[in-house]
Amino acid sequence: MAEKDFIKENIVGRRNDWKKTVRHYARVGISALMFGVVSAASFAAAEPVISGYLHKKEPEEVVLVTEPETTAEETTQAVSQAPAETQAAVPETEAVRSMVEDAMKDVMQKELANHEYTIKDYEKLNQNLKDIAADAEKSMVEVRTSRKTTDFLGQEIDSGTTYPGMIIAHTADEILILTSAEVGNAENDLSVSMHRDSSYAAKVKGVDETDGIAVVSVSTMDLKKKDSTVPTIAIGNSGMLQRGDLLIAVGAPAGTMYSTSEGFVSYVSYNAVSVDGTMEVTMAGIPVVKDSKAFLINTQGELVGWTTSRQDAKLGEAPNGYCRMASISDYLPEIENLSNGIAFPYLGLRAQEVTLEMEKHGLPLGLYVHECVKDSPAYNAGVQSGDVVVQLNDSAIHNMSDYREALSKRKPDDKVDLICKRRRGAEYVDVKFSLTVGSR
């Protein structure tokens, strides 16, 4: 070989193999995909824990609403605001509207009079009522109290009671259940049973001993899959109830869980005196075992109230075959507060608005006090029957709406000044009371 001929030799690299190249890039792609999956899974598992340390989660606020009802005044206002061509198509006089209504009533009465009812009609109606009750029970749970005591031999006894509860709201963290205030005893351990089998630990969100209601919660993290979709009950407008309306009782009207009964509203009275407000007094011809708990559902499947054993000063105890009803529309603000863990402010006054007739007899405008609940803030401050409440702090009190609005701005343990008119001889004089707001 001549000198330096080796420089002329060809140097050949490794021959390309396309199969090896494909396998190489496939391994790289699969490795990247697996890395991404593992990373995503790790992040998903760690994110709740990390965010829990870095960000304090604000509890979701609970707001309870009913379906809005259109009143005659709202309808008239809507018509008056409509375009002229639309208004022209609407009967303008009350006489025309009355004639149309009378004609419709005549047609309906004739049809009803000529219709022959059969047993199938009754069975169809009864089946509809059964379906309404069954749907309502999907939102019903059993709230169980448990208390450990010992007998005279020193043996440990596990005792407790079961109360019906109704699911009224779902949040991201918990489900909220309306039930009896009796579950709020500090000695009780609480659990909630769904579908008559699954049982979960529960805690009290708020209790109102005055009105006998409580809200308890169950963490959504604890729920089994089949229980995570339990529906909330729709809330109706109990202010629309009239005599003759059909209601269904679910819960424990017969004294045992998952019993039902039904009947008609027999008596409705509005603006009855209650603690720190007014309320509806409603009675229904529904048989309910004394001291049993039941929820009342209208024919649209909406919750409109619950049975209560509390007596009315005017009507006394409900007679056999009837039940007294607590109307839910009176309690919505209170239930919202309980659901959000907020105590409802309380002074303990039972008072009514001074009417025009009462003013003619010399009473000042305000709230006439019938009585104060024993040991309530108003009672302990010295407010007496016959006093007329005219001011709460800087808010003038002319009616119950003024009083409730002024009280709603206060919180338990707030200091407030209550000014009343008290009769001294032939005149009324101002008397000022300093109170500490309580909770219900």
Salt bridges, closest charged atoms under 4 A:
GLU94 OE1 - ARG97 NH2 2.71
ASP121 OD2 - HIS115 NE2 3.51
ASP135 OD1 - LYS138 NZ 3.30
GLU142 OE1 - ARG144 NH2 3.34
ASP158 OD2 - LYS148 NZ 3.76
ASP173 OD1 - LYS57 NZ 3.13
GLU174 OE2 - LYS205 NZ 3.12
GLU182 OE1 - LYS293 NZ 3.12
GLU187 OE1 - ARG147 NH1 3.59
ASP197 OD2 - LYS226 NZ 2.92
ASP208 OD2 - ARG440 NE 3.18
ASP211 OD2 - ARG440 NH2 2.28
ASP227 OD1 - HIS195 ND1 2.58
GLU317 OE2 - LYS290 NZ 3.49
GLU371 OE2 - ARG350 NE 3.38
ASP387 OD2 - ARG422 NH2 2.83
ASP402 OD2 - HIS398 ND1 3.59
ASP417 OD2 - LYS432 NZ 3.69
ASP430 OD1 - LYS421 NZ 2.79
